[in-house]
Amino acid sequence: MTESMLPLMKPSSVSARILNVSSRLGRLNGRRNKIGDELLRNQLEDDEHLTEALIDTTVQSFMEQIREGTWVSGGWPQIFTDYSVSKLAVNAYTRFLARRLSGRPEGHKIYVNCYCPGWVKTDMTGWEGNITAEEGADTGVWTALLAPESLSGKFFAERREIRF
């Protein structure tokens, strides 16, 4: 969908923004929830060589292991696995797209970031979250309003940059 929308983004002196909603569960090196395959983790961490094809292949490999019933031994995150892998893909695509769009001329720049709203009290969490929707949206609004030249390809939570 993002690719379809790019041509519709209008040139602006303050630059366009793309802000993806993600999760800390999609981090590559989370303490409790990370990619166990060190080679794949290193490939996904390498911003300079990160490609859309690698992201797609990673997700396809996960889906194949789900079908085969071998995902547990495949080194995938163990907590909310399907959600975590989907957010890992969002995080990787954020970095990929930010790099791809970084060379655009002034007035045509598009800054791409993602953020984690936290464990929000919504239907998705069974209303068990620890913050309100308004509190969860705070970092998203803050990130969208950052000075345009400041950051692109970054991950935020609680109004601060965090590691992918």
MIDOSE-1310 file (N, C-alpha, C; in nm, 2 decimals, decimal comma, always signed):
residues 164
mtes	+0,08/-0,12/+0,00/+0,00/+0,00/+0,00/+0,09/+0,13/+0,00; +0,20/+0,12/+0,08/+0,28/+0,24/+0,08/+0,34/+0,27/-0,05; +0,38/+0,17/-0,13/+0,43/+0,19/-0,26/+0,33/+0,26/-0,35; +0,20/+0,22/-0,34/+0,10/+0,28/-0,42/+0,07/+0,42/-0,38
mlpl	+0,10/+0,46/-0,26/+0,07/+0,60/-0,22/+0,18/+0,69/-0,25; +0,31/+0,64/-0,26/+0,42/+0,73/-0,28/+0,40/+0,83/-0,40; +0,35/+0,79/-0,51/+0,33/+0,89/-0,62/+0,23/+1,00/-0,58; +0,14/+0,97/-0,49/+0,04/+1,07/-0,45/+0,09/+1,17/-0,35
mkps	+0,20/+1,15/-0,29/+0,26/+1,24/-0,19/+0,31/+1,37/-0,26; +0,25/+1,48/-0,22/+0,28/+1,61/-0,29/+0,41/+1,67/-0,24; +0,48/+1,74/-0,33/+0,60/+1,81/-0,29/+0,57/+1,92/-0,18; +0,66/+1,94/-0,09/+0,63/+2,03/+0,02/+0,76/+2,08/+0,07
svsa	+0,76/+2,21/+0,12/+0,88/+2,27/+0,18/+0,91/+2,20/+0,31; +0,81/+2,14/+0,38/+0,83/+2,08/+0,51/+0,85/+1,93/+0,50; +0,84/+1,87/+0,38/+0,86/+1,73/+0,35/+0,75/+1,64/+0,39; +0,73/+1,53/+0,32/+0,63/+1,44/+0,35/+0,68/+1,34/+0,46
riln	+0,58/+1,28/+0,52/+0,62/+1,18/+0,63/+0,54/+1,05/+0,61; +0,61/+0,94/+0,64/+0,55/+0,81/+0,65/+0,58/+0,76/+0,79; +0,48/+0,73/+0,87/+0,50/+0,68/+1,00/+0,43/+0,54/+1,02; +0,51/+0,44/+1,03/+0,46/+0,30/+1,04/+0,44/+0,27/+1,19
vssr	+0,33/+0,21/+1,22/+0,30/+0,16/+1,35/+0,36/+0,02/+1,37; +0,45/+0,00/+1,46/+0,52/-0,12/+1,48/+0,51/-0,17/+1,63; +0,61/-0,25/+1,67/+0,61/-0,30/+1,81/+0,75/-0,33/+1,84; +0,78/-0,32/+1,97/+0,91/-0,36/+2,02/+0,93/-0,51/+2,00
lgrl	+0,82/-0,59/+1,99/+0,83/-0,73/+1,96/+0,89/-0,76/+1,83; +0,90/-0,67/+1,74/+0,96/-0,69/+1,61/+1,11/-0,65/+1,60; +1,17/-0,63/+1,72/+1,31/-0,59/+1,72/+1,40/-0,72/+1,69; +1,51/-0,69/+1,63/+1,60/-0,80/+1,59/+1,67/-0,86/+1,71
ngrr	+1,70/-0,78/+1,81/+1,78/-0,82/+1,92/+1,71/-0,80/+2,05; +1,58/-0,82/+2,06/+1,51/-0,81/+2,19/+1,57/-0,91/+2,29; +1,56/-0,87/+2,42/+1,62/-0,96/+2,52/+1,55/-1,09/+2,52; +1,41/-1,09/+2,51/+1,34/-1,22/+2,52/+1,28/-1,26/+2,39
nkig	+1,29/-1,18/+2,29/+1,22/-1,21/+2,16/+1,30/-1,16/+2,05; +1,39/-1,25/+2,00/+1,47/-1,21/+1,89/+1,48/-1,32/+1,78; +1,54/-1,28/+1,67/+1,57/-1,38/+1,56/+1,69/-1,46/+1,61; +1,67/-1,59/+1,62/+1,77/-1,68/+1,66/+1,87/-1,72/+1,56
dell	+1,84/-1,70/+1,43/+1,93/-1,73/+1,32/+2,02/-1,61/+1,31; +2,15/-1,63/+1,35/+2,24/-1,52/+1,36/+2,27/-1,46/+1,22; +2,28/-1,55/+1,12/+2,31/-1,50/+0,98/+2,20/-1,42/+0,93; +2,07/-1,46/+0,95/+1,96/-1,39/+0,90/+1,95/-1,25/+0,98
rnql	+1,97/-1,26/+1,11/+1,97/-1,14/+1,19/+2,07/-1,04/+1,14; +2,19/-1,08/+1,11/+2,30/-0,99/+1,06/+2,26/-0,94/+0,93; +2,20/-1,02/+0,84/+2,16/-0,97/+0,71/+2,05/-0,86/+0,72; +1,95/-0,88/+0,81/+1,85/-0,79/+0,84/+1,89/-0,66/+0,91
edde	+2,00/-0,67/+0,98/+2,06/-0,55/+1,05/+2,14/-0,46/+0,96; +2,19/-0,51/+0,84/+2,28/-0,44/+0,75/+2,20/-0,35/+0,66; +2,18/-0,23/+0,71/+2,10/-0,13/+0,64/+2,15/-0,11/+0,49; +2,27/-0,11/+0,47/+2,33/-0,08/+0,34/+2,29/-0,18/+0,24
hlte	+2,28/-0,31/+0,28/+2,25/-0,42/+0,19/+2,10/-0,47/+0,20; +2,03/-0,41/+0,29/+1,89/-0,45/+0,31/+1,80/-0,43/+0,19; +1,73/-0,53/+0,14/+1,65/-0,52/+0,02/+1,51/-0,57/+0,05; +1,42/-0,52/-0,03/+1,28/-0,56/-0,02/+1,27/-0,72/-0,04
alid	+1,36/-0,77/-0,13/+1,36/-0,91/-0,16/+1,40/-0,99/-0,04; +1,49/-0,94/+0,04/+1,53/-1,01/+0,16/+1,42/-1,01/+0,27; +1,35/-0,90/+0,28/+1,24/-0,89/+0,37/+1,13/-0,99/+0,33; +1,09/-0,99/+0,20/+0,99/-1,08/+0,15/+1,03/-1,23/+0,17
ttvq	+1,16/-1,26/+0,14/+1,21/-1,40/+0,15/+1,20/-1,44/+0,30; +1,23/-1,35/+0,39/+1,23/-1,38/+0,53/+1,09/-1,41/+0,58; +0,99/-1,33/+0,53/+0,85/-1,36/+0,57/+0,80/-1,49/+0,50; +0,84/-1,51/+0,38/+0,80/-1,63/+0,31/+0,86/-1,76/+0,37
sfme	+0,98/-1,75/+0,42/+1,05/-1,86/+0,49/+0,97/-1,89/+0,62; +0,94/-1,79/+0,69/+0,86/-1,81/+0,82/+0,72/-1,87/+0,78; +0,65/-1,83/+0,68/+0,52/-1,88/+0,65/+0,54/-2,03/+0,61; +0,65/-2,06/+0,53/+0,67/-2,20/+0,49/+0,69/-2,29/+0,62
qire	+0,77/-2,24/+0,71/+0,80/-2,32/+0,83/+0,67/-2,33/+0,92; +0,58/-2,23/+0,91/+0,45/-2,25/+0,98/+0,38/-2,36/+0,92; +0,37/-2,36/+0,78/+0,30/-2,47/+0,71/+0,36/-2,61/+0,74; +0,49/-2,61/+0,75/+0,56/-2,74/+0,78/+0,56/-2,78/+0,93
gtwv	+0,52/-2,69/+1,01/+0,53/-2,71/+1,16/+0,66/-2,71/+1,22; +0,76/-2,64/+1,15/+0,90/-2,64/+1,19/+0,94/-2,51/+1,25; +0,85/-2,41/+1,26/+0,89/-2,28/+1,30/+0,96/-2,27/+1,44; +0,92/-2,36/+1,53/+0,98/-2,35/+1,66/+1,13/-2,37/+1,66
sggw	+1,18/-2,46/+1,57/+1,32/-2,48/+1,56/+1,39/-2,39/+1,46; +1,31/-2,30/+1,40/+1,36/-2,21/+1,29/+1,43/-2,09/+1,35; +1,43/-2,07/+1,48/+1,49/-1,95/+1,53/+1,41/-1,82/+1,53; +1,28/-1,84/+1,52/+1,19/-1,73/+1,52/+1,16/-1,68/+1,66
pqif	+1,11/-1,56/+1,67/+1,07/-1,51/+1,81/+0,97/-1,61/+1,87; +0,98/-1,62/+2,00/+0,90/-1,72/+2,07/+0,77/-1,66/+2,13; +0,77/-1,53/+2,14/+0,65/-1,46/+2,21/+0,57/-1,39/+2,10; +0,44/-1,42/+2,09/+0,35/-1,37/+1,99/+0,42/-1,38/+1,85
tdys	+0,46/-1,50/+1,81/+0,55/-1,52/+1,70/+0,50/-1,45/+1,57; +0,38/-1,48/+1,53/+0,33/-1,43/+1,40/+0,33/-1,28/+1,41; +0,28/-1,22/+1,51/+0,28/-1,07/+1,53/+0,42/-1,02/+1,53; +0,51/-1,08/+1,60/+0,65/-1,03/+1,61/+0,72/-1,04/+1,47
vskl	+0,70/-1,14/+1,39/+0,76/-1,15/+1,26/+0,70/-1,04/+1,17; +0,57/-1,02/+1,18/+0,50/-0,91/+1,10/+0,56/-0,78/+1,13; +0,59/-0,75/+1,26/+0,64/-0,62/+1,30/+0,79/-0,61/+1,26; +0,86/-0,72/+1,27/+1,00/-0,73/+1,22/+1,00/-0,68/+1,07
avna	+0,91/-0,73/+0,99/+0,90/-0,69/+0,85/+0,87/-0,54/+0,84; +0,78/-0,49/+0,92/+0,75/-0,35/+0,92/+0,88/-0,27/+0,95; +0,95/-0,31/+1,05/+1,07/-0,24/+1,09/+1,17/-0,24/+0,98; +1,19/-0,35/+0,92/+1,29/-0,37/+0,81/+1,25/-0,28/+0,69
ytrf	+1,12/-0,29/+0,66/+1,08/-0,21/+0,54/+1,09/-0,06/+0,57; +1,07/-0,02/+0,69/+1,09/+0,12/+0,73/+1,23/+0,17/+0,70; +1,33/+0,09/+0,74/+1,47/+0,12/+0,72/+1,50/+0,12/+0,57; +1,45/+0,01/+0,50/+1,47/+0,00/+0,36/+1,42/+0,12/+0,28
larr	+1,29/+0,16/+0,31/+1,23/+0,27/+0,23/+1,29/+0,40/+0,27; +1,33/+0,42/+0,39/+1,40/+0,54/+0,43/+1,53/+0,56/+0,35; +1,61/+0,45/+0,34/+1,73/+0,46/+0,26/+1,70/+0,48/+0,11; +1,60/+0,41/+0,06/+1,57/+0,43/-0,08/+1,52/+0,57/-0,12
lsgr	+1,45/+0,64/-0,02/+1,40/+0,77/-0,05/+1,50/+0,88/-0,01; +1,61/+0,85/+0,05/+1,70/+0,95/+0,11/+1,76/+1,04/+0,01; +1,77/+1,00/-0,11/+1,84/+1,09/-0,21/+1,75/+1,19/-0,28; +1,62/+1,19/-0,24/+1,53/+1,28/-0,31/+1,57/+1,43/-0,29
pegh	+1,55/+1,52/-0,39/+1,59/+1,66/-0,37/+1,50/+1,73/-0,27; +1,55/+1,85/-0,22/+1,47/+1,93/-0,13/+1,33/+1,96/-0,20; +1,23/+1,97/-0,11/+1,10/+1,99/-0,16/+1,03/+1,86/-0,20; +1,10/+1,75/-0,22/+1,04/+1,62/-0,26/+1,08/+1,51/-0,16
kiyv	+1,14/+1,55/-0,05/+1,19/+1,45/+0,05/+1,07/+1,39/+0,12; +1,09/+1,26/+0,15/+0,99/+1,18/+0,23/+1,07/+1,12/+0,34; +1,03/+1,15/+0,46/+1,10/+1,09/+0,58/+1,01/+0,97/+0,63; +1,08/+0,86/+0,66/+1,01/+0,74/+0,70/+1,06/+0,69/+0,83
ncyc	+0,97/+0,67/+0,93/+1,00/+0,62/+1,06/+0,90/+0,52/+1,11; +0,92/+0,46/+1,22/+0,82/+0,37/+1,28/+0,82/+0,39/+1,43; +0,71/+0,35/+1,49/+0,71/+0,37/+1,64/+0,62/+0,26/+1,70; +0,65/+0,23/+1,83/+0,58/+0,14/+1,91/+0,49/+0,22/+2,00
pgwv	+0,35/+0,20/+1,99/+0,27/+0,27/+2,08/+0,27/+0,21/+2,22; +0,32/+0,10/+2,24/+0,32/+0,03/+2,37/+0,20/-0,07/+2,39; +0,18/-0,12/+2,51/+0,08/-0,22/+2,54/-0,05/-0,14/+2,57; -0,13/-0,11/+2,47/-0,24/-0,02/+2,48/-0,37/-0,10/+2,51
ktdm	-0,45/-0,04/+2,59/-0,58/-0,09/+2,63/-0,68/-0,08/+2,51; -0,68/-0,19/+2,43/-0,77/-0,20/+2,31/-0,82/-0,34/+2,31; -0,91/-0,36/+2,21/-0,97/-0,49/+2,19/-0,86/-0,59/+2,15; -0,75/-0,55/+2,08/-0,64/-0,63/+2,04/-0,57/-0,69/+2,16
tgwe	-0,56/-0,62/+2,27/-0,50/-0,67/+2,39/-0,60/-0,72/+2,49; -0,72/-0,74/+2,45/-0,82/-0,78/+2,55/-0,84/-0,68/+2,66; -0,82/-0,56/+2,63/-0,83/-0,45/+2,72/-0,74/-0,46/+2,84; -0,63/-0,54/+2,82/-0,53/-0,57/+2,93/-0,41/-0,48/+2,93
gnit	-0,41/-0,39/+2,83/-0,29/-0,30/+2,82/-0,27/-0,21/+2,94; -0,16/-0,15/+2,95/-0,13/-0,06/+3,06/-0,13/+0,09/+3,03; -0,17/+0,12/+2,91/-0,18/+0,27/+2,87/-0,31/+0,29/+2,79; -0,36/+0,41/+2,78/-0,48/+0,44/+2,70/-0,44/+0,46/+2,56
aeeg	-0,53/+0,46/+2,47/-0,51/+0,48/+2,33/-0,44/+0,62/+2,31; -0,49/+0,72/+2,38/-0,43/+0,85/+2,37/-0,29/+0,85/+2,41; -0,25/+0,78/+2,52/-0,11/+0,77/+2,56/-0,03/+0,70/+2,45; -0,09/+0,59/+2,39/-0,02/+0,52/+2,29/+0,01/+0,60/+2,16
adtg	-0,08/+0,69/+2,14/-0,07/+0,78/+2,02/+0,03/+0,89/+2,04; +0,07/+0,92/+2,16/+0,16/+1,03/+2,19/+0,29/+1,03/+2,11; +0,36/+0,92/+2,11/+0,48/+0,91/+2,04/+0,47/+0,92/+1,89; +0,36/+0,86/+1,84/+0,33/+0,88/+1,69/+0,31/+1,02/+1,65
vwta	+0,24/+1,10/+1,73/+0,22/+1,24/+1,70/+0,35/+1,31/+1,72; +0,42/+1,29/+1,82/+0,55/+1,35/+1,85/+0,65/+1,32/+1,73; +0,66/+1,20/+1,69/+0,75/+1,16/+1,58/+0,71/+1,23/+1,45; +0,58/+1,23/+1,42/+0,53/+1,30/+1,30/+0,56/+1,44/+1,29
llap	+0,58/+1,51/+1,41/+0,61/+1,65/+1,42/+0,75/+1,68/+1,44; +0,84/+1,58/+1,44/+0,98/+1,61/+1,45/+1,03/+1,70/+1,34; +1,13/+1,78/+1,36/+1,19/+1,86/+1,25/+1,22/+1,77/+1,13; +1,18/+1,81/+1,01/+1,19/+1,73/+0,89/+1,33/+1,68/+0,87
esls	+1,43/+1,76/+0,89/+1,57/+1,71/+0,85/+1,63/+1,63/+0,96; +1,56/+1,60/+1,07/+1,62/+1,54/+1,18/+1,64/+1,39/+1,16; +1,54/+1,31/+1,13/+1,56/+1,17/+1,14/+1,47/+1,10/+1,03; +1,53/+0,99/+0,98/+1,45/+0,90/+0,89/+1,51/+0,76/+0,90
gkff	+1,42/+0,66/+0,89/+1,47/+0,53/+0,91/+1,49/+0,49/+1,05; +1,42/+0,55/+1,14/+1,44/+0,53/+1,29/+1,32/+0,46/+1,35; +1,34/+0,41/+1,47/+1,23/+0,35/+1,55/+1,22/+0,42/+1,68; +1,10/+0,45/+1,72/+1,07/+0,53/+1,84/+0,97/+0,46/+1,93
aerr	+0,99/+0,48/+2,06/+0,89/+0,44/+2,17/+0,91/+0,54/+2,28; +0,80/+0,58/+2,34/+0,80/+0,67/+2,46/+0,89/+0,79/+2,43; +0,87/+0,85/+2,31/+0,93/+0,98/+2,27/+1,08/+0,97/+2,27; +1,14/+0,85/+2,24/+1,28/+0,84/+2,23/+1,31/+0,74/+2,12
eirf	+1,43/+0,75/+2,06/+1,47/+0,65/+1,96/+1,52/+0,53/+2,03; +1,48/+0,41/+1,97/+1,52/+0,28/+2,03/+1,59/+0,20/+1,91; +1,66/+0,10/+1,95/+1,72/+0,01/+1,85/+1,62/-0,08/+1,78; +1,65/-0,11/+1,66/+1,57/-0,21/+1,58/+1,60/-0,34/+1,64
